[in-house]
Amino acid sequence: MAQGVWAVAEQRDGVFRKISYEIVSEGRRLADKLGQKLTAVVLGASVKDKAAELGQYGADRVLVADDPRLGQYTTDAYVEVLGQLVKADQPAVLIMGASVQGKDLSARLSGRLGVGMAQDCTSFSVEEGGLVAIRPIYAGKAYAKVTFENSYPQMATARPNVMSISAPDTGRSCEVVSASFTLDDAAIKTKIVDSIKDASGKIDLTEADKIVSGGRGMKGPENFKVLEELAAVIGASVGASRSAVDAGWRPHSDQVGQTGKVVSPTLYVACGISGAIQHLAGMSTSKVIVAINKDAEAPIFQKADYGVVGDLFEVVPALTEAVKKYI
Ligand SMILES: Cc1cc2nc3c(=O)[nH]c(=O)nc-3n(C[C@H](O)[C@H](O)[C@H](O)COP(=O)(O)OP(=O)(O)OC[C@H]3O[C@@H](n4cnc5c(N)ncnc54)[C@H](O)[C@@H]3O)c2cc1C
């Protein structure tokens, strides 16, 4: 019988990504509600030493698949190994992050296992001994409640930055177990030839705790300087609407929205952005939304927790100066 909760962690170059702590913390909460054990699962190369850290966030054991061919993510290798581990251990619930990697891996894994899967969820709960997942649909206009029938594991991914990270308990220990699996080179059809780091060293928007975004109201690429100044003062990353990206003012990696990144920071400051549904789809789960727009009727104000009706070129520099006084 399927038993236990699995939280699949994500690492890059041997460092756990923030989503891993969110997933393990949430996995702990689910395991407690189900009265089951939590296993954190780590795939990578030379990651065993770091694995025990996940015990501090609630894992009862960490299952480590360590292999040089898992050092960099490839769909084929990860699905092959994780699929074998799931079949051998038969967890009842399996969650991972809805990061770019997690979305890719979960979709292929659910296909491989022949089970249903809820993607990009914003909350989980337990009803009648099973997982219940809530996920935004219709570009965030509605929420779907998803339950799973007669197939295990019950699989879901969690939107980054939504699930809270538990305070690490440094006194908590956990068992670290080496996973046994076979990985045939022929099963890996894609090879990573090279990977190039973003030279700017910016925090990826999906992991940013604060974001200051600009839209068509910025009027030109040079004016993003005012947003960068505010972002530097409050420790935020800079994002953009599709209009700003399509105009060539910002790179596509900065785009927030339905065809850009889905973000969920603690603070989202939208400057000169009207609040089209496709933009809201990417940021409406932000914890606090501040809108600065000269049009009092702009739809963004319906989503905003705080709104300033005014010219962003006056409001943003004034805000930057005001914040400087407090830090
Ligand atoms: C299939 C599809 C996918 C899409 N995906 C995305 C997506 O991923 N992300 C996305 O953002 N959009 C997306 N869009 C586009 C979306 O529909 C909107 O066109 C876009 O979000 C508008 O960008 P904006 O708010 O910057 O520009 P606008 O709608 O033109 O708004 C500009 C705003 O700036 C304000 N403004 C102007 N000057 C100032 C000033 N000096 N001070 C203060 N405010 C000022 C104006 O009042 C206005 O509200 C998508 C559209 C489609 C059809």
The ligand as an SDF file (V2000), in Angstrom:
LIG
                    3D

 53 58  0  0  0  0  0  0  0  0999 V2000
   -1.6450   35.5690  -25.1410 C   0  0  0  0  0  0  0  0  0  0  0  0
   -1.1620   36.7850  -24.4190 C   0  0  0  0  0  0  0  0  0  0  0  0
   -0.1780   36.6300  -23.4520 C   0  0  0  0  0  0  0  0  0  0  0  0
    0.2770   37.7450  -22.7620 C   0  0  0  0  0  0  0  0  0  0  0  0
    1.2430   37.5770  -21.7800 N   0  0  0  0  0  0  0  0  0  0  0  0
    1.6070   38.6410  -21.0480 C   0  0  0  0  0  0  0  0  0  0  0  0
    2.5400   38.5050  -19.9980 C   0  0  0  0  0  0  0  0  0  0  0  0
    3.0900   37.4260  -19.7470 O   0  0  0  0  0  0  0  0  0  0  0  0
    2.8410   39.5900  -19.2700 N   0  0  0  0  0  0  0  0  0  0  0  0
    2.3050   40.8230  -19.5010 C   0  0  0  0  0  0  0  0  0  0  0  0
    2.6310   41.7780  -18.7950 O   0  0  0  0  0  0  0  0  0  0  0  0
    1.4200   40.9820  -20.5100 N   0  0  0  0  0  0  0  0  0  0  0  0
    1.0860   39.9380  -21.2990 C   0  0  0  0  0  0  0  0  0  0  0  0
    0.2300   40.1130  -22.3420 N   0  0  0  0  0  0  0  0  0  0  0  0
   -0.0930   41.4820  -22.7350 C   0  0  0  0  0  0  0  0  0  0  0  0
   -1.1790   42.1200  -21.9020 C   0  0  0  0  0  0  0  0  0  0  0  0
   -2.4360   41.8270  -22.4740 O   0  0  0  0  0  0  0  0  0  0  0  0
   -1.0090   43.6590  -21.8820 C   0  0  0  0  0  0  0  0  0  0  0  0
   -0.9860   44.1370  -23.2070 O   0  0  0  0  0  0  0  0  0  0  0  0
    0.2590   44.1230  -21.2000 C   0  0  0  0  0  0  0  0  0  0  0  0
    0.3790   43.5150  -19.9310 O   0  0  0  0  0  0  0  0  0  0  0  0
    0.1990   45.6320  -21.0150 C   0  0  0  0  0  0  0  0  0  0  0  0
    1.4200   46.0800  -20.4900 O   0  0  0  0  0  0  0  0  0  0  0  0
    1.4740   47.4350  -19.6840 P   0  0  0  0  0  0  0  0  0  0  0  0
    0.5500   47.3690  -18.5300 O   0  0  0  0  0  0  0  0  0  0  0  0
    2.9070   47.7250  -19.4320 O   0  0  0  0  0  0  0  0  0  0  0  0
    1.0070   48.5010  -20.7660 O   0  0  0  0  0  0  0  0  0  0  0  0
   -0.3430   49.3150  -20.8790 P   0  0  0  0  0  0  0  0  0  0  0  0
   -1.5260   48.4460  -20.7860 O   0  0  0  0  0  0  0  0  0  0  0  0
   -0.2060   50.1950  -22.0580 O   0  0  0  0  0  0  0  0  0  0  0  0
   -0.3460   50.2080  -19.5560 O   0  0  0  0  0  0  0  0  0  0  0  0
    0.5630   51.2480  -19.3210 C   0  0  0  0  0  0  0  0  0  0  0  0
    0.1180   51.9130  -18.0310 C   0  0  0  0  0  0  0  0  0  0  0  0
    1.0690   52.8930  -17.6780 O   0  0  0  0  0  0  0  0  0  0  0  0
    0.3740   53.9790  -17.0920 C   0  0  0  0  0  0  0  0  0  0  0  0
    1.2560   55.1500  -17.2030 N   0  0  0  0  0  0  0  0  0  0  0  0
    1.6820   55.7830  -18.3300 C   0  0  0  0  0  0  0  0  0  0  0  0
    2.5210   56.7830  -18.0170 N   0  0  0  0  0  0  0  0  0  0  0  0
    2.6210   56.7980  -16.6540 C   0  0  0  0  0  0  0  0  0  0  0  0
    3.3350   57.5940  -15.7340 C   0  0  0  0  0  0  0  0  0  0  0  0
    4.1620   58.5890  -16.1370 N   0  0  0  0  0  0  0  0  0  0  0  0
    3.1990   57.3460  -14.4040 N   0  0  0  0  0  0  0  0  0  0  0  0
    2.3790   56.3340  -13.9750 C   0  0  0  0  0  0  0  0  0  0  0  0
    1.6730   55.5470  -14.8120 N   0  0  0  0  0  0  0  0  0  0  0  0
    1.8070   55.7690  -16.1550 C   0  0  0  0  0  0  0  0  0  0  0  0
   -0.8980   54.0900  -17.9080 C   0  0  0  0  0  0  0  0  0  0  0  0
   -1.9060   54.7740  -17.1720 O   0  0  0  0  0  0  0  0  0  0  0  0
   -1.2240   52.6200  -18.1410 C   0  0  0  0  0  0  0  0  0  0  0  0
   -2.0950   52.1270  -17.1310 O   0  0  0  0  0  0  0  0  0  0  0  0
   -0.2360   39.0170  -23.0420 C   0  0  0  0  0  0  0  0  0  0  0  0
   -1.2340   39.1540  -24.0200 C   0  0  0  0  0  0  0  0  0  0  0  0
   -1.6710   38.0490  -24.6910 C   0  0  0  0  0  0  0  0  0  0  0  0
   -2.7580   38.2090  -25.7250 C   0  0  0  0  0  0  0  0  0  0  0  0
  1  2  1  0
  2  3  1  0
  2 52  2  0
  3  4  2  0
  4  5  1  0
  4 50  1  0
  5  6  2  0
  6  7  1  0
  6 13  1  0
  7  8  2  0
  7  9  1  0
  9 10  1  0
 10 11  2  0
 10 12  1  0
 12 13  2  0
 13 14  1  0
 14 15  1  0
 14 50  1  0
 15 16  1  0
 16 17  1  0
 16 18  1  0
 18 19  1  0
 18 20  1  0
 20 21  1  0
 20 22  1  0
 22 23  1  0
 23 24  1  0
 24 25  2  0
 24 26  1  0
 24 27  1  0
 27 28  1  0
 28 29  2  0
 28 30  1  0
 28 31  1  0
 31 32  1  0
 32 33  1  0
 33 34  1  0
 33 48  1  0
 34 35  1  0
 35 36  1  0
 35 46  1  0
 36 37  1  0
 36 45  1  0
 37 38  2  0
 38 39  1  0
 39 40  1  0
 39 45  2  0
 40 41  1  0
 40 42  2  0
 42 43  1  0
 43 44  2  0
 44 45  1  0
 46 47  1  0
 46 48  1  0
 48 49  1  0
 50 51  2  0
 51 52  1  0
 52 53  1  0
M  END
$$$$
